[in-house]
Amino acid sequence: MRAWAWMRTNLFNGWWNTLLTLLTGAGIFLLGKAVLLWALSEARWAVIPNNFRLFMVGPFPPEAVWRVWLVVLETTVLGGLSYGVLAQGLPRAWRAFWGGALLLAVLLWPLVFPATWAWAVATAAALPGAIWAGARLRGLRPYLPLLWLLGLFAAGALLSGVNTNLWGGLLLTLLITLLTVVLSFPLGLLLALGRTSRLPAIRILATLYIETVRGVPLVSVLFLAWIMVPLFVPEAWRPPQLVRVIAGFTLFAAAYLAEYIRGGLQGVPKGQYEAAWALGLNGFQTAYYIILPQAIRSVIPALIGQVIAIFKDTSLVAIVGLLDLLGIAQSVLANPNYLGLEREVYLFLLVVYFIGAGLMSYASRQLERAMGLGTR
């Protein structure tokens, strides 16, 4: 009855809305029927399981896949701990993430060789266990950023045993996303503070950087890092191509993050500054303890939106020769055995990106709810 009441209120509350609802429903039904018939009777899905390992880790050496499993296990534990600490209650966390553990196991299953079933089981079991532990260790909350930073260094040390030219697939996509977010946030924070600074030189430099970067497309920044940097840097000092690409992503994303944070800074009432000064706090203490927590808290939805945009924009690295998800898809489609299977491959990529963006959006909503955003 509740669902029917909602439908009457939102979908059938008048002849015009009723007509739009019926037409939209008919269109969705016809489109869904056509897609379903194609997927079940015409599509050749063998291209996905036959190349699933390539889609996940690219040309990563099979004998070194255990490094990837360790990174996945570490990330799963840290994610579970973080959610357990930040969640409102343990029962809700258990219900929400049991499905997540199963989803993780399904996504990673084709990576499992006979000798790595233990890794798959450990990874699937680690998530609910970490949530359970995090829910009982609420005192970890102040140390979560440090734990993630240490985990990032540990993951880099594990993967550094393999040449970066052999990194690819979903592994490379997630790695570029994570490193870009971690590196661009502090830079964006400094740029936002610089643009609101009372010192003209700092304010002008920060504004010039932000407006310049926002005025050029990301593709041009990637080409600059790919082509121009080797022309000016001696070969002995030249960083790997992956490092140059991550640097380009970081410099580009920092400009947009700076504007989001600046919007949060402008939303903090002036009375907060005056109260901090009245208490005798200096500029750093005022920003660190009073202003920045309020500013960042108010723009969390926009920041998460930028993270999702970075995740999707990583597909551009295929243009500069890196084998991310899109690059692997193009290399698979170049195989004569899989000619004409573009729809199957790109639909699979759509599902992967949709799941990734959806999980980030879900995490954002949970974080907003935990912090009381949008509630009174």
N, C-alpha and C positions, 0 to 999 in steps of 0.2 A: 504493500500500500504506500509506503514512503517513497519508493522509486516511481510509482505511478503518479503520485502527487507532484514530485519534482518534474516529471515529464510534462504534466499538464501546465505547470507554472512556467517552464522554460522553453518547451518545444511546441506546445499546442495551445498557446494563449492568444488565439486570434487566427483568422483565416489566412493572413499573410505568412505568419510563422509556421502554421500547419503546412501550407504549400511548400515553403522552403524546406521544412523537415522531411516531407515525403520525397521531394525531388533529390535532396541530398542523400537520403537513405537509399533511394533507388540507384543513384550514381555509385555510391559506395558498394552496394550489392553487386552491380554489374561488373565494376572494376575488380572487386574481390573474387568474384566467380571466375573471371578471365584469368587472373593471376594464379588462382588455385588450380585451375585446369592445366595451365601451362606448367606450373611447378610439379604437378603430380604425373602428367602424361608426356610432356615434351622435353622438359629440362633434363640436361645431362649433368647430374650433380656429382658424378665421380671425380670431376676436376677438383672439388674441394677436399675430400678426404685424401686423395692422392697427393695433394700438395699442402696439406694442413700444416705440416711442420715448417715448411717454407713461409707460410703466412704468419706463423707465430714467432719464429726466431730467424728467418732468412737463411743465409748460407752459413750459419753458426755451426762449427764442427760438431758432429754427433757425440764424439767422445768428451766434449766439454759442456754438454747440455746440463750436467749436474750443477754448473755454476748458475745457470738460469733458474734451476729449481731452488737453489739456496736463496737467491734474491726474491723469488716469488714467496717462499716460505717466510722469509724475514719481513717482507712487506705485508703479508697476511697477518702475521703476529702483531706488527705495529698498528695496522689498521684496526684489528680487533680490540687491542688495548685502548686505542684512542676512542673508538666508539663506546666501549664499555665505560670509560671514564666520563665521557660527555653525555651518555644516554640518560634519559629521565629515570628509567627503571630497568632492571634486569629482564623481567618477563618479556617486555616489548622488544628488547634487543635480541633475545633468543628467537622470538618469532620472526623478526625481520631478517635475521642473518643466517638462519638455517637454510633458507632458500638461496641466499648468497653463496653459502659454502657449496651447495649442490651445483649452482651455476658455475662456480669457479672450477669444480672438478670436471664438469662437462666440457667447458671451454679448453681445458688443458689436457683432456684425456688422450687425444691423438699424439701428444708428445711422449706418452708413456711407452717406454720400451719394456721388455720383460724384466730388465734389471732395475727399473725405476718405479715399479708399482708402489714401493714403500714411500717414495717422494709424493706421489699423488694422494695416497691415503693420509700421510702426515699433513699435507697442505690443506686437504678438505677438513680434517679434524682440528687443525690449529685455529681456524677462525672462531668457532663457537667457544673453544677453550680460552682463547685470548679475550673474548668479550666477557666471559664469566670472570676471568681474573681482573680485567679492567674495572668491572662494576664493583669489585670489592677493594680496589686500590685507588679510591678517589684522590688520594694524596699525590698521585702521579701527575695530576693535571698541569702544574707549573713546569714539569720537566718534559712534557710531550714534545715541544719543539726541539729540545736538545736530543731526545731519543731519535726523532726523525732525521736530524742532521747527522748523528752518528750512523744511523742506518744507511743514509745516502752515501757516506764515505765508505762504509763496509761493502755496499753494493758495487761501488766503483772499483774497489780493490779486487772484488771477486771477478768482475767482468774484464778487468784490465789484462787478465792473462790471455785474452784472445784479441787479435788485431781488430781495431775498430772498423776496418773495411769489411769484416765478416759479420758485423752486427746488422740485423735487418728485421723486417716484418713488424709484428705488433710490439716486440721487444724494443725496437728502435723508436717506434712511435711514442710509446709510453716513456721511454728514457728522455727523449727530447722534450716532451711535455713537462715531466717532473723537474728536470734541470732548469728549463726556462722559467717555470713558476718560482722555484727556489731562488734563482739568481736575480730574476727581474723584480721581485717584490721589494727587497731592500733598496735596490737602485731606484725604483719608482717612488718609494717612500722618501728618499733623499731629494729626488727631483720635486716632489710635491712640497716638501718643506722649503726647498730652495725657491720655488716659484712664489711662495707666500712670505718669503723673507723680507725684512725691512732693509737689507743691504742691497742697493741697486745693482751692483756687479753680479752678485749671486743670483738675484731675481732675473736679470736680463739673460744670463747664460742658461739658466734652467728653462726659461721661456723659449729661448732660441732653439735649444735642443728639442724640446717637446714639440714645438710647432714644425720644425724641420722634419722630424721623424714621422709625425702624423700626416705630413704632406706628401709622402712617397709610399708606394705600394710595398708590401712585404717581399714580393718577388724581386724587386730591384735591390733590396737589402741582401737577399740571399745570393743574387748574382754578384753583388759587390764583394761579399765574403768568399765566394767561390772563385771568381776570376781575378778581381783587382788585388786582393791581399797577396797572392803569390807573386805579383809583379813588383811589389814594394818591399817584401820581406825576404831576406836571404834564405836559401833553402835549408841551411842548418838550423835556423830559428823558426821555420815555417810550421805552424800547428797543423795537426791532422784536419782533414776536411770536415769531419763530424764536429770538432771543436769550433771551427770557423762558423759552421751553420748554427750551432747552439748560441754562439756569441751574437750572431745576427738576430736570431729570435729574441734573445734576452734584451738587446738594445731596443728592438722594435716594441716588444711588449711593455717594457718599463715606461715608455712614454704614455701609453694608454692607462696603465695602472696609476701613474702619477696624477692623471686628470681625475680618475675616480676618487683617489684619496684626497685630492684637493677639494673635490665637492663635499666630502665628508668633513674636512677641516672647516669649510665655510658654513657648514650646518651646526657647528658647535657654538652655543650662545656666547656672546662676549663676556657675560657675567662669569663664566667658568674661568676665563683668563684672569679676570680681576680678582676672583676669589683665591686663585692660586698665588697671585702676586701678594695678596693681603696676608697669606700664610707664610710668606717669605721664601717661596720656591723660586729657584732660578729658571732660566729659559729651558734648559735640558729637563729638569724635573717636571716643569709644567707640561712640556710636550709628552714626556714618557709616562707620567702617572695620571694626568688629567685629560689632555686633549686627544692624543692619538688613540687611546682605547675607545673613546666615544666616536671618534671620526671613523675608525676602521669598522667598528661594530655596525654603524649605520649604512655602510656601503658593501657589506658582505655579499648581498645578492649580485651586485654589479661585479665584484671581484670574482665570484664563482662563474659568472657569465663569461668573463674574460678568460678564465682557465679553460672553459669548454671551447671557446673560440681558438685558443692556442692548440688544444687537442685536435681540432678539426683542421687547422691550418698546417699541421705537420705534413699533410699530404703534399704540400708544395715542394718538399725536399726531393721528391722524385724528379723534379725538373733539373736539379743540380746533380743528379746521378746517385743519390743515396737510395738504398733499397728498403724503404719503409713499406707499409701495407700496400700503398698504391704502386710503388716501384716493383714489389714482388708480383702484384697482379699483372702488371704490364709484361714482366719477364715470363710469367706463366702463359699468358695469352700469346706470346711470341713462339711458344712451342708448337710445332706442326700438329701434335696430337690434340691440341685444345683450341684450334682455330674455330672461330664462330661461337665461342662460349662466353662472350662478353657479358651477356645478361646474367648468367649464373654467377660469374666472378664478382661483378660489380654489385649485384644484389647481396652477396655475402659480405662485401665490404660495407654496404649500407647497414646491414644488421650489426656488424661489429662496432661501427661508429655510433650507431643509435644506442646500443647497450652501454658503451663507454660514457657517452654524454648523458644518458638517462641515470646511470649510477652516480655521476657527479651532481646532477640536479637533485637526486634523492638525498645525497649527503648534504647538499646545501640546505634543503628544507629541514632536515633533522637538526642541523646546526642552528638555523634560525629559530626553530622551536625551542631548542635547548637554551638559547640566549634570550628568548622572549621577544624576538623581533616581530613586529607586526601585531603585537598584542598590547592590551592596556590593562 
